[in-house]
Amino acid sequence: MDPYIGRPLPRANARALLSGTARFVADLETPGQLWVAFARSPVAHGVLTSVRTRDALAMPGVLAAFTADDLPVDPMLLQAYGSGSGHTPFSHPVLARGKVLYHGQPVAAVVAESREAATTAAAAIGIGIEMLPAVLDPERAMDDAVRLHDGAPNVFSRTTSLYGLDPEADIDAIFAAAPVVVGGDFSFPRQTASPLEVRGLVAEFDQAAAILTMWGAAKNKHANRARLASWLRMPEEGVRLVEVATGGSFGVRGELYPEDYLLAWLAVRLGQPLIWVEDREEHFRSINHARDQHHRMEIAATADGVLLALRDRYLCDLGAFVKPGGNHLHYLTGSHVAGPYRWQALELLAASVVTNKAPTGVYRGPGVTEATFARERCLDLLARRLERDPLELRAANLLQAQELPAAFVPLKKAAGRSDLLELPPVECADSDYPQVFARMAAEVSQARADAAASFEGTDWTVGLGVATFLEMEGVGPWEQAEISTEGGRILVRVGVSSIGQGVETALAQIAADLLGVPITRIRLEFHDTAHIPQGFGAFGSRTTVMGGNAIRLAVEDFTANAASAAADRWGLRTDEIAVTGGHVTAPGHPGLSIALTHADCTGFGRFEKPKPGYSFGAGAAVVAVDRGTGTVRVLRYLAFNDAGRAINPAIVAAQIAGAAGQGIAAALGEEIEYDENGLLMTRCLGDYDVMRFDTLPTVDVHLVEHPATDNPLAVKGIGEAGMPAAPAAVANAVADALGPAGHQVTTLPLRAERVLTWLSADPTPDPAPREHLCSTM
């Protein structure tokens, strides 16, 4: 039988998704189910004086309405991963109590017999608010002139990190002596994920069994089960979360929201099944936002372009409350600032600040995408200053193959500082960064020449931009799997989740190869916490790395148990038993054979990996800019990514291409916008320019396979790998096309009106850096 690993097999669930037979939350119908709708704050900031439900309750089909006064006060807060344990002043209430802090914050909930009745009644909830000034600029928020949370400053955290390849380095001395220092202010706009279908939940409480079941949970089932059980004061086995089909997560489905908590509580209280499905406008108001970072970065280098040190002072806008993912952003950003370059030292000064916007969480490539944009734009500014080719400058400063593995470690000078956030070592895995980059440079240079020739004699100018990155992947700390037999098939249960990345196929390929059975005999199960005791889910590009290696260990245990059982049955020693070709046999004893698919045994595997890996990637964009209108067209995008060992090359390439498409859209048009009063102006996909199939440029994916050394399967996570380089590469390409005016490309998105303004402005750079409030932290 030919190996399954390495084959581009079609996705196991493709037919259901393409035929429309896959079951999403909105497709679920439970007998007697009631609909839930939410009344949300119409303003960004104010004192909540009253919530009137009388008119809503009088409407036909309305059964109940709930406000914060109906809920228990203490356990109704969403946990924020701040310092210490328990809740903090920045925790998110399920329903607003006392104040509202962003446009769209849930204030009340209505339960009705139909969706129409519920949404109509929710709109009739009377919300009394005494307006307060909206704090939207994170830098201005730092002065605490208007505090969002009683008894707490607007700055949630301030951290300093000092690390580099040389632990003895003195970064102050390096910058003081450096022949060349360049820098700038770089802003990444507020964005969010836009899955194909919006969020929804179905909740049902079985009073006889005392079990709450919720359908629609994705990504982190077991952690969310534990939080819900604790909050409801129920045992974990009394809460069951079941995944259904999803049109992607991209980070925003990973944690619990107010709606999750409230539907759980309502289902237990009312004893009837409930359903809630948001619309797209509600999605933009209620989903976690992301990005929204501001960097002040400086690079020290020699006169001939050798990189010496980097300083980055960056500000993370957390929105109104500190969500679990949002609190990690300053850490995730700092862990990725170095990239794959040879820095003696880096200094990172970070602040996380609350504002009157929707809470911030993670979005595909969190931290690494923002850090890569600032660093790679800064490197292009250095290349311009030195009159060096940006590709050549990068190639000369990449960590060499003979230097790997290498690690960015804390500087000794930082020891003892009370404000220090000591990042764990960023361990650059074995690979060959210069070789991969050289392959990309040769191909993209020809692509630029071809594009320039096709636009010759027009108002369009062609530009080329590149970017490289290291991305944290294969995040642990553990994952587990169980194997058993079921009706002539192998049942593999694993604690990861499916969020559209092809888990069903890739992990089945691993199991089939290791067991030596046809893949049609493998059934993978990961959907239901009732059947899978524990797991960590899908995040941090971990599913294949962690889940696949857990399956490998479970296979070893399963086959050992099968051999032991066969030896007992046949009266033989275990060393007389062999497991090969999907069968248990006894060589030298003809006729003794049992198919593994009929073995009466089980296997368990728990794979532990305390540290994440860091994989290499690079992207290049060829763009054309209409100098008359400012319109930007991405003509071609090339992605080079190290997958370690590609279990299914087709799925890997699709993941990278899809992420690259999101990254290109992030560069060109995606932006969550608020007006001066904090009212959300982005309410539908007509306001938010996501990438569509008809606007996606050609994306050429080139897989590189340098086997990972931190796991036996030698795989590396790639679920987010297409994203980090794309916004930076597109921005660098536009800057290249703009010529002398290109230094102004310091913020996204690259909309036509902004590009046209840059073309019309004085192309001379301002030599005086602007003061950045982060520098005074």
Summary of the structure (lengths in Angstrom):
residues: 777
radius of gyration: 27.2
end to end distance: 62.2
largest distance: 89.1
contacts: 2930
relative contact order: 0.13
helix: 31%
strand: 27%
